Amino acid sequence: MTRTQGGGRPLAALPAALVAQGVLLVAVGLLITHPPAGWWDPREGALVGWLSEHRSPAATAVSSFASAVAFTPAVVAVTAVASGLLLLRRQWRPAVVLAGAVAAQATLFVLAAQVVDRPRPEVVRLDGALPTSGFPSGHVGAATALYGGLGLLALHGVRGRARVPLCALAWAVPVLVAFARLYRGMHHPTDVLAGAANGAAALWAVRRALTPRQERSAQRPPVGPVAVVFNPVVVDGALLDRLCAVLAAHGCREPLCLPGSADDAGRAAAARALAQGARTVVACGGDGTVTACAEALAGTGAALVVVPCGTGNLLARNLGLPTAPEAALAAALGGPVRRIDLIRAEGDGFPARAAAAMVGMGLDAAVMADTGRALKRRLGWPAYLVGAARHLGDRPVALTVTVDDGPPLRRRVGTAVVGNVGALQGGVRLLPGAVPDDGLLDLVLVQPHGLRGWCAALLALATGARRTVPGAPLEHFRGRRIVLAADRPCPRECDGDPVPGGRLLRLTVRPGVLLVRAPGRPAAVAAREGVA
């Protein structure tokens, strides 16, 4: 069978696409250099000649720098450094896309230059004689593939206000290189245009071949009837009015607004919204409100929109949503509908319930239970650090871990966390590679011993390393069913909400049961596979 990437376009189609691109590039070059009589008279030399007659020291210096940026040694160095950094961050896909696009355009450039063999402009050339012919421009092709790819990385991978300026800066480089090659008399305008098309097409072909079908073909169906389920403790009337204004700007007028109750965090309100015909439910609150709505919507075909208004907001962070409620709502409404998994959690002392982000036993659950609402409201998520400091000296728990049908494993841990997503506040990757739509759960056992163990654990968190070595300070597992059995009752939590303490947690993945609207791929997926 032909191998595919994430159920998407077969990777074997990439060579065919590049061959077709090469044939087209050569055909265009031959048409330019050997046009039918009377059909093609571009008079390209006029522009290059005019530029050569109007050179200035300042413009020459700028063009020299722009050309140097796209010389082969510089392109190879920047590609190697950028790809290496991406691989260190375990973002293999953008690394392969970047390096593959640069290599593909270079191969096609060499082929076309050899076949077409177009002379360079007859002006004083500032870069002297080069070993290749003029068509297409290799400098412009390389700059377009490399810096075009870096611009896409900035656009899709950087959060906050810096992403658009960084993208624009990267995309400006090929434009400057194109001007420099014309100014320095090294290419005709059609050489530059062909080089830009070669680089852009190579980047598109490689990126498309490595992009799963569900990401490429994700559609944005109509939002339909909308209900807003909100936590009245954290969402006041003014914020609710602003969120309704965002909905109105997206064509969702007069949404049904339902406050959640303290008893069920909004599950009954979400069920009432469904009963009244809502096809999209906007959950405005913390992780508790989001999980309650997710549990009510699972398997119904209605879509969830997450608006972060709480302290942790783990699902919102991992879906790549902005932290500001209005911005998050606008971003989600502009995104496609995707399927993600949920966690079914049950244990001694509490009935089965859903979790959308993480379930924990031990230290993390004790911290959640010990961090008061007033402190969270005053400090935000750093309030959890205060609670953590109080429990660092807690006695470890003897835990028996069973993953799927594997043998029981015995460990002494400070805490055990099972997640559907991997990132905590501040971008900390507690569960590297955790993906909310892969049908798997990720487990980490936090079991540092002494100062050296804590230093190793902090280093693993900082680097995003995923360790499966038995007894490692952070030991990771992955499976569809996970059972945690402690030697004594200990604190437990589901999506940040404390549940009664006990000795047992049974966790099962519910694959693809929840529809969510999110801008692009979830951040957890981007962190594992990369975005380019």
C-alpha positions as CSV (number, residue, x, y, z in Angstrom):
1,M,0.0,0.0,0.0
2,T,1.1,3.6,-0.7
3,R,2.0,5.3,2.5
4,T,0.0,8.3,3.5
5,Q,0.5,11.1,6.0
6,G,-2.3,11.2,8.6
7,G,-4.8,9.8,6.1
8,G,-4.0,12.6,3.6
9,R,-2.4,12.8,0.2
10,P,-0.1,9.9,-0.6
11,L,3.5,10.9,-0.1
12,A,4.3,9.1,-3.4
13,A,2.4,11.9,-5.2
14,L,5.2,14.4,-4.3
15,P,7.7,13.2,-6.9
16,A,5.1,13.3,-9.7
17,A,4.2,16.8,-8.7
18,L,7.8,17.9,-8.7
19,V,8.4,16.2,-12.1
20,A,5.5,18.1,-13.5
21,Q,6.8,21.3,-12.1
22,G,10.2,20.7,-13.6
23,V,8.7,19.9,-17.0
24,L,6.6,23.1,-16.9
25,L,9.6,25.2,-15.8
26,V,11.8,23.9,-18.7
27,A,9.0,24.4,-21.2
28,V,8.5,28.0,-20.1
29,G,12.2,28.6,-20.3
30,L,12.5,27.2,-23.8
31,L,9.4,29.2,-24.9
32,I,11.1,32.4,-23.7
33,T,14.5,31.6,-25.3
34,H,13.1,30.1,-28.5
35,P,9.7,31.9,-29.1
36,P,7.7,31.4,-32.3
37,A,8.3,34.1,-34.8
38,G,6.6,37.3,-34.0
39,W,4.9,35.9,-30.9
40,W,7.2,37.0,-28.0
41,D,9.2,40.2,-27.8
42,P,9.4,41.2,-24.1
43,R,12.3,43.7,-24.5
44,E,13.4,42.7,-21.0
45,G,16.8,44.3,-21.4
46,A,15.4,47.7,-21.1
47,L,14.6,47.4,-17.4
48,V,17.9,45.8,-16.5
49,G,19.8,48.3,-18.6
50,W,18.0,51.2,-16.9
51,L,18.8,49.9,-13.4
52,S,22.5,49.4,-14.4
53,E,22.7,53.1,-15.5
54,H,21.2,54.4,-12.3
55,R,23.2,52.6,-9.7
56,S,24.2,54.4,-6.4
57,P,26.5,53.4,-3.6
58,A,23.7,53.0,-1.1
59,A,21.5,50.9,-3.5
60,T,24.6,48.8,-4.5
61,A,25.3,48.1,-0.8
62,V,21.7,47.0,-0.1
63,S,21.7,44.8,-3.2
64,S,25.0,43.2,-2.2
65,F,23.5,42.3,1.2
66,A,20.3,41.0,-0.3
67,S,22.2,38.8,-2.8
68,A,24.4,37.5,-0.1
69,V,21.4,36.4,1.9
70,A,20.4,34.1,-1.0
71,F,23.8,32.8,-1.9
72,T,24.1,29.0,-1.6
73,P,26.3,29.0,1.6
74,A,23.9,31.4,3.4
75,V,20.8,29.4,2.3
76,V,22.3,26.1,3.4
77,A,23.4,27.6,6.8
78,V,20.0,29.2,7.5
79,T,18.1,26.1,6.4
80,A,20.3,23.8,8.6
81,V,20.0,26.0,11.7
82,A,16.2,26.5,11.3
83,S,15.6,22.8,10.7
84,G,17.9,21.8,13.5
85,L,16.1,24.1,16.0
86,L,12.7,22.7,14.8
87,L,13.9,19.1,15.3
88,L,15.2,20.0,18.8
89,R,11.6,21.2,19.6
90,R,10.3,17.9,18.1
91,Q,8.6,19.7,15.3
92,W,9.6,17.3,12.5
93,R,7.1,18.3,9.9
94,P,8.1,22.0,9.5
95,A,11.7,20.9,9.5
96,V,11.2,18.4,6.7
97,V,9.0,20.9,4.8
98,L,11.6,23.7,5.0
99,A,14.6,21.5,4.1
100,G,12.6,19.6,1.5
101,A,11.3,22.7,-0.3
102,V,14.8,24.3,-0.5
103,A,16.2,21.0,-1.8
104,A,13.4,20.5,-4.3
105,Q,13.7,24.0,-5.8
106,A,17.4,23.7,-6.0
107,T,17.2,20.4,-7.9
108,L,14.7,21.8,-10.4
109,F,16.7,25.0,-10.8
110,V,19.8,23.0,-11.8
111,L,17.8,21.0,-14.2
112,A,16.2,24.0,-15.9
113,A,19.4,26.0,-16.0
114,Q,21.2,23.1,-17.8
115,V,18.5,22.6,-20.4
116,V,17.4,26.2,-21.1
117,D,21.0,27.7,-20.9
118,R,19.8,31.3,-21.2
119,P,22.5,34.0,-21.4
120,R,22.6,36.6,-18.7
121,P,21.8,40.3,-19.5
122,E,24.4,42.2,-21.5
123,V,25.2,44.8,-18.9
124,V,28.0,45.3,-16.4
125,R,27.2,42.5,-13.9
126,L,28.2,43.2,-10.3
127,D,28.6,39.6,-9.3
128,G,30.8,38.6,-12.3
129,A,30.5,35.4,-14.1
130,L,28.6,32.6,-12.4
131,P,28.7,28.9,-13.4
132,T,25.0,28.6,-14.2
133,S,22.8,30.2,-16.8
134,G,20.3,32.9,-16.2
135,F,17.0,31.0,-16.2
136,P,15.5,30.6,-13.6
137,S,17.0,32.7,-10.8
138,G,18.4,30.3,-8.3
139,H,18.8,33.1,-5.7
140,V,15.1,34.1,-5.9
141,G,14.0,30.5,-5.9
142,A,16.0,29.6,-2.8
143,A,14.9,32.8,-1.0
144,T,11.2,32.1,-1.8
145,A,11.3,28.5,-0.6
146,L,13.3,29.2,2.6
147,Y,12.0,32.6,3.7
148,G,8.5,31.8,2.4
149,G,8.5,28.7,4.6
150,L,9.8,30.7,7.6
151,G,7.0,33.2,7.1
152,L,4.4,30.4,7.2
153,L,6.0,29.2,10.4
154,A,5.7,32.6,11.9
155,L,2.1,33.0,10.7
156,H,0.9,29.6,12.1
157,G,3.3,28.9,14.9
158,V,3.8,32.3,16.7
159,R,1.2,33.6,19.0
160,G,0.5,37.2,19.8
161,R,1.1,40.4,17.9
162,A,4.5,39.5,16.6
163,R,3.4,36.8,14.2
164,V,2.2,39.1,11.4
165,P,5.3,41.4,11.5
166,L,7.6,38.4,11.6
167,C,5.8,36.8,8.6
168,A,5.9,40.1,6.7
169,L,9.6,40.4,7.4
170,A,10.4,36.9,6.2
171,W,8.3,37.3,3.0
172,A,10.0,40.6,2.2
173,V,13.3,38.9,1.8
174,P,12.5,37.2,-1.6
175,V,11.2,40.6,-2.9
176,L,14.5,42.3,-1.9
177,V,16.5,39.4,-3.4
178,A,14.5,39.7,-6.7
179,F,15.2,43.4,-6.9
180,A,18.9,42.9,-6.1
181,R,19.3,40.3,-8.9
182,L,17.8,42.7,-11.4
183,Y,19.8,45.7,-10.1
184,R,23.1,43.8,-10.2
185,G,22.5,42.8,-13.8
186,M,22.4,39.1,-13.1
187,H,18.9,38.2,-14.4
188,H,16.1,39.2,-16.8
189,P,12.7,39.9,-15.2
190,T,11.3,36.6,-16.4
191,D,14.2,34.8,-14.8
192,V,13.3,36.3,-11.5
193,L,9.6,35.6,-11.9
194,A,10.4,32.0,-12.8
195,G,12.7,31.6,-9.8
196,A,10.0,32.9,-7.5
197,A,7.4,30.5,-9.0
198,N,9.8,27.6,-8.7
199,G,10.5,28.3,-5.0
200,A,6.8,28.9,-4.2
201,A,5.6,25.8,-6.1
202,A,8.2,23.6,-4.4
203,L,7.2,24.9,-1.0
204,W,3.5,24.3,-1.8
205,A,4.1,20.8,-3.1
206,V,6.2,19.6,-0.2
207,R,4.0,21.2,2.4
208,R,0.8,19.8,0.8
209,A,2.3,16.3,0.6
210,L,3.1,16.4,4.4
211,T,-0.3,17.9,5.4
212,P,-3.0,15.5,6.6
213,R,-6.2,15.5,4.5
214,Q,-8.3,16.5,7.5
215,E,-6.3,19.7,7.9
216,R,-6.3,20.5,4.2
217,S,-10.0,19.9,3.6
218,A,-11.4,21.1,6.9
219,Q,-14.5,23.1,6.1
220,R,-16.2,25.9,7.9
221,P,-19.9,25.0,7.9
222,P,-22.5,27.5,9.0
223,V,-22.5,28.1,12.7
224,G,-26.3,27.6,12.9
225,P,-28.4,28.3,16.0
226,V,-26.1,29.4,18.9
227,A,-26.3,29.1,22.6
228,V,-24.0,30.7,25.1
229,V,-23.4,28.8,28.4
230,F,-21.5,30.9,30.9
231,N,-20.2,30.8,34.4
232,P,-21.9,33.8,36.1
233,V,-19.1,34.0,38.7
234,V,-16.5,35.0,36.1
235,V,-18.6,36.3,33.2
236,D,-20.4,39.6,34.0
237,G,-23.0,41.4,32.0
238,A,-20.5,43.6,30.2
239,L,-18.4,40.7,29.0
240,L,-21.5,38.8,27.9
241,D,-22.6,41.8,25.8
242,R,-19.2,42.0,24.2
243,L,-19.2,38.3,23.3
244,C,-22.7,38.7,21.9
245,A,-21.4,41.5,19.7
246,V,-18.7,39.2,18.4
247,L,-21.3,36.6,17.6
248,A,-23.5,39.2,15.8
249,A,-20.5,40.2,13.7
250,H,-20.3,36.6,12.6
251,G,-24.0,36.5,11.7
252,C,-25.1,34.9,15.0
253,R,-27.8,37.2,16.2
254,E,-29.8,36.8,19.4
255,P,-28.0,33.8,20.8
256,L,-29.6,31.9,23.7
257,C,-27.7,32.8,26.8
258,L,-27.9,30.4,29.7
259,P,-26.0,30.6,33.0
260,G,-24.5,27.5,34.4
261,S,-25.2,26.3,37.9
262,A,-22.8,25.5,40.7
263,D,-24.2,22.0,40.9
264,D,-23.1,20.8,37.4
265,A,-20.9,23.7,36.1
266,G,-23.2,24.1,33.1
267,R,-24.0,20.6,31.8
268,A,-27.8,21.0,32.3
269,A,-27.7,24.4,30.6
270,A,-25.8,22.9,27.6
271,A,-28.4,20.1,27.5
272,R,-31.2,22.6,27.5
273,A,-29.5,24.5,24.7
274,L,-29.4,21.3,22.6
275,A,-33.1,20.6,23.4
276,Q,-33.9,24.1,22.0
277,G,-32.1,23.4,18.7
278,A,-28.7,24.9,19.3
279,R,-26.0,23.5,16.9
280,T,-23.2,25.5,18.4
281,V,-22.6,26.0,22.1
282,V,-20.2,28.6,23.3
283,A,-18.8,27.7,26.7
284,C,-17.6,30.8,28.6
285,G,-15.8,30.0,31.8
286,G,-13.0,27.9,33.1
287,D,-12.1,24.3,32.4
288,G,-15.0,23.1,34.6
289,T,-17.6,24.9,32.4
290,V,-15.9,23.8,29.2
291,T,-15.8,20.1,30.3
292,A,-19.4,20.2,31.4
293,C,-20.5,21.5,28.0
294,A,-18.2,19.0,26.3
295,E,-19.8,16.1,28.1
296,A,-23.3,17.3,27.2
297,L,-22.3,17.8,23.5
298,A,-20.3,14.6,23.0
299,G,-21.8,12.5,20.2
300,T,-24.6,14.9,19.4
301,G,-23.2,16.5,16.3
302,A,-23.3,20.0,17.8
303,A,-20.1,21.9,18.0
304,L,-18.4,23.4,21.0
305,V,-16.7,26.8,21.0
306,V,-14.3,27.4,23.9
307,V,-14.0,30.9,25.3
308,P,-11.4,31.0,28.1
309,C,-12.6,33.0,31.1
310,G,-11.1,30.9,34.0
311,T,-7.7,30.4,35.5
312,G,-6.3,27.3,33.8
313,N,-8.0,27.3,30.5
314,L,-6.1,24.2,29.4
315,L,-8.2,23.1,26.5
316,A,-8.3,26.6,25.1
317,R,-4.5,26.9,25.3
318,N,-4.0,23.6,23.6
319,L,-6.5,24.5,20.8
320,G,-4.3,27.6,20.0
321,L,-6.9,30.1,21.1
322,P,-6.0,33.6,22.2
323,T,-6.3,34.3,26.0
324,A,-8.6,37.3,25.6
325,P,-12.3,36.1,25.6
326,E,-13.5,38.2,22.6
327,A,-10.4,37.4,20.5
328,A,-10.8,33.7,21.3
329,L,-14.4,33.7,20.3
330,A,-13.6,35.5,17.0
331,A,-10.8,33.1,16.2
332,A,-12.8,30.0,16.9
333,L,-15.8,31.2,14.8
334,G,-13.4,31.7,11.9
335,G,-12.0,28.3,12.2
336,P,-13.1,24.9,11.0
337,V,-15.0,22.2,12.9
338,R,-12.8,19.4,14.1
339,R,-13.2,16.1,16.0
340,I,-11.3,15.6,19.2
341,D,-11.2,12.9,21.9
342,L,-12.5,13.0,25.4
343,I,-11.5,11.1,28.5
344,R,-13.9,8.9,30.5
345,A,-12.8,9.0,34.1
346,E,-14.2,6.9,37.0
347,G,-13.0,5.6,40.3
348,D,-14.0,4.6,43.8
349,G,-16.1,7.2,45.3
350,F,-17.3,9.1,42.2
351,P,-19.3,8.1,39.1
352,A,-18.0,8.1,35.6
353,R,-17.5,11.6,34.2
354,A,-15.8,13.3,31.2
355,A,-12.6,15.2,31.1
356,A,-11.4,17.2,28.1
357,A,-7.8,18.1,29.1
358,M,-6.2,16.3,32.1
359,V,-7.0,14.0,35.0
360,G,-4.6,13.7,38.0
361,M,-3.9,11.9,41.2
362,G,-1.5,13.0,44.0
363,L,0.4,16.3,44.1
364,D,-1.4,18.1,41.3
365,A,-4.8,17.2,42.7
366,A,-3.8,18.4,46.1
367,V,-2.6,21.8,44.6
368,M,-5.9,22.2,42.8
369,A,-7.9,21.5,46.0
370,D,-5.7,23.8,48.1
371,T,-5.7,26.9,45.8
372,G,-8.6,29.1,46.7
373,R,-10.8,31.0,44.3
374,A,-9.9,34.4,45.7
375,L,-6.2,33.7,45.2
376,K,-6.8,32.5,41.7
377,R,-8.8,35.6,40.9
378,R,-6.0,37.8,42.3
379,L,-2.9,36.1,40.8
380,G,-4.3,34.1,37.9
381,W,-2.6,30.7,37.1
382,P,0.6,31.6,39.2
383,A,-1.7,31.0,42.2
384,Y,-1.1,27.3,41.6
385,L,2.6,27.8,42.3
386,V,1.7,28.9,45.8
387,G,-0.2,25.7,46.3
388,A,2.5,23.6,44.8
389,A,5.1,25.1,47.3
390,R,2.9,23.9,50.2
391,H,2.8,20.3,49.0
392,L,6.3,19.6,47.7
393,G,7.1,17.8,50.9
394,D,4.1,15.4,50.6
395,R,4.9,11.7,51.0
396,P,5.1,9.9,47.7
397,V,2.3,7.5,46.7
398,A,2.9,3.8,45.9
399,L,1.1,3.4,42.6
400,T,0.3,0.5,40.4
401,V,0.0,1.5,36.7
402,T,-1.7,-0.6,34.0
403,V,-1.7,0.6,30.4
404,D,-4.0,-1.3,28.0
405,D,-3.2,-5.0,28.3
406,G,0.3,-4.5,29.6
407,P,1.6,-5.9,32.9
408,P,1.0,-3.9,36.1
409,L,4.0,-1.6,36.9
410,R,4.7,-0.4,40.4
411,R,6.2,3.1,41.1
412,R,6.5,5.6,43.9
413,V,5.3,8.9,42.5
414,G,4.6,12.4,43.6
415,T,1.8,12.7,41.1
416,A,0.4,11.0,38.1
417,V,-1.3,13.0,35.3
418,V,-3.2,11.5,32.3
419,G,-3.9,13.9,29.5
420,N,-5.8,14.4,26.3
421,V,-3.6,17.5,25.7
422,G,0.0,18.2,26.7
423,A,0.6,21.9,27.4
424,L,0.2,23.6,30.8
425,Q,0.2,27.3,31.6
426,G,3.2,29.2,30.4
427,G,3.8,26.8,27.5
428,V,5.2,24.0,29.7
429,R,4.9,20.7,27.9
430,L,4.0,18.2,30.7
431,L,2.9,15.6,28.1
432,P,5.1,16.1,25.0
433,G,3.3,14.7,22.0
434,A,-0.1,14.5,23.6
435,V,-2.6,15.0,20.7
436,P,-6.3,15.6,21.3
437,D,-7.4,13.8,18.1
438,D,-5.2,10.6,18.0
439,G,-7.4,8.3,20.0
440,L,-4.8,7.9,22.7
441,L,-4.2,9.0,26.3
442,D,-0.8,10.2,27.6
443,L,0.4,9.5,31.1
444,V,3.3,11.1,33.0
445,L,4.5,9.9,36.4
446,V,6.3,12.6,38.3
447,Q,8.8,10.8,40.5
448,P,11.9,12.8,41.2
449,H,14.2,11.7,44.0
450,G,16.2,14.4,45.8
451,L,17.6,17.7,44.4
452,R,19.2,16.0,41.4
453,G,15.8,14.4,40.5
454,W,14.0,17.6,40.7
455,C,16.6,19.3,38.5
456,A,16.3,16.5,35.9
457,A,12.5,16.9,36.0
458,L,12.7,20.6,35.5
459,L,15.1,20.1,32.6
460,A,12.8,17.6,31.0
461,L,9.9,20.1,31.3
462,A,12.0,22.9,29.8
463,T,13.2,20.9,26.8
464,G,9.9,19.0,26.2
465,A,11.7,15.6,26.4
466,R,9.5,12.5,26.5
467,R,11.1,9.7,28.6
468,T,10.0,6.1,28.8
469,V,12.9,5.0,30.9
470,P,11.6,3.1,34.0
471,G,12.1,5.3,37.1
472,A,12.9,8.5,35.2
473,P,12.0,11.7,37.0
474,L,9.3,12.1,34.4
475,E,8.2,8.7,33.0
476,H,5.8,8.7,30.1
477,F,3.3,6.2,28.8
478,R,0.7,6.1,26.1
479,G,-2.4,4.0,25.6
480,R,-6.2,3.8,25.2
481,R,-7.0,2.5,28.8
482,I,-5.0,3.5,31.9
483,V,-5.7,2.3,35.4
484,L,-4.0,3.9,38.4
485,A,-4.3,2.2,41.8
486,A,-2.7,3.8,44.9
487,D,-1.8,2.2,48.2
488,R,-3.8,4.7,50.1
489,P,-6.5,7.3,49.5
490,C,-5.1,10.4,47.8
491,P,-6.4,13.6,46.2
492,R,-7.8,13.4,42.6
493,E,-8.9,15.9,40.1
494,C,-10.6,16.1,36.7
495,D,-9.8,19.1,34.5
496,G,-8.8,21.1,37.5
497,D,-11.9,20.3,39.6
498,P,-11.3,18.3,42.7
499,V,-13.2,15.0,43.0
500,P,-13.5,12.9,46.2
501,G,-10.1,11.4,47.2
502,G,-9.7,7.7,46.7
503,R,-7.3,4.9,45.6
504,L,-8.4,4.2,42.1
505,L,-8.7,5.9,38.7
506,R,-9.8,4.2,35.5
507,L,-9.3,6.3,32.4
508,T,-10.5,5.4,28.9
509,V,-10.3,7.4,25.7
510,R,-13.4,8.3,23.8
511,P,-12.1,8.8,20.3
512,G,-13.5,11.7,18.2
513,V,-16.7,12.1,20.1
514,L,-16.6,15.9,20.4
515,L,-16.8,18.5,17.6
516,V,-15.0,21.8,18.3
517,R,-14.4,25.0,16.4
518,A,-10.7,26.1,16.5
519,P,-8.4,28.3,14.5
520,G,-6.2,25.8,12.5
521,R,-4.8,22.7,14.0
522,P,-4.8,22.3,17.8
523,A,-1.6,23.6,19.4
524,A,-0.9,20.1,20.8
525,V,-0.8,18.8,17.2
526,A,1.4,21.6,16.1
527,A,3.8,20.9,18.9
528,R,4.0,17.2,18.1
529,E,4.0,17.3,14.2
530,G,4.8,21.0,13.6
531,V,3.2,23.6,11.4
532,A,4.8,25.1,8.3
